[in-house]
Amino acid sequence: MSNEKEGGTLIDALRQHAGWAMAIGILLLIAGLLAIGSPFITGLAVTVSVGALLIVSGVGQCLLAFQAGAFGRALLILLFGVVAVIAGGYMVTQPVTGLASLTLLLAAYFVVTGILAIITSLQLRPASGWGWMLANAVVTLLLGAMIWRQWPLSGTWAVGTLFGVQMIMSGISLLTAGSTVRQVTHAAAAAAR
């Protein structure tokens, strides 16, 4: 019996824990709405979190470099580690400036991704759904251009708002999945009676 539980599918896990999936989905929705309601504070929190992760990553790389012989074969690993620690420390101690930098990086990412997605969608032109891919690419490119054009002002809203939207979408996904599994389970139980 325990092997069956361990080897079960995601659907089985959701069926057993649909209530938890729905509850977490609701919490993510609320957190996403709060993040969108205060995007600057959310952006600062994201910046400090990214900075802390960079510090941990950098320290790990430095330790690895010293284990492998830092001044020989692992000099590049040591340099990457030091850069990560410095960048992370800067983001943690100067979160407003770090947020502006993250926003600029986000804008560049959207612009490049949008351009590449436009090229890809045009290469897929006769295939079904290429238009949706093109529309998504254009929206991504325009979003990147809008963030870039409004920078550094966009730093006060872009990262926090996008993080909030992502949390809302995750919450909706979990809520929908839990609700659907619960409905199917109840319908199957009613049909078995």
PyMOL commands that set and color helices and strands:
alter all, ss='L'
color gray80, all
select helices_A, chain A and resi 2-6+10-16+18-37+39-68+75-93+95-123+130-149+153-156+158-192
alter helices_A, ss='H'
color red, helices_A
deselect
rebuild
show_as cartoon
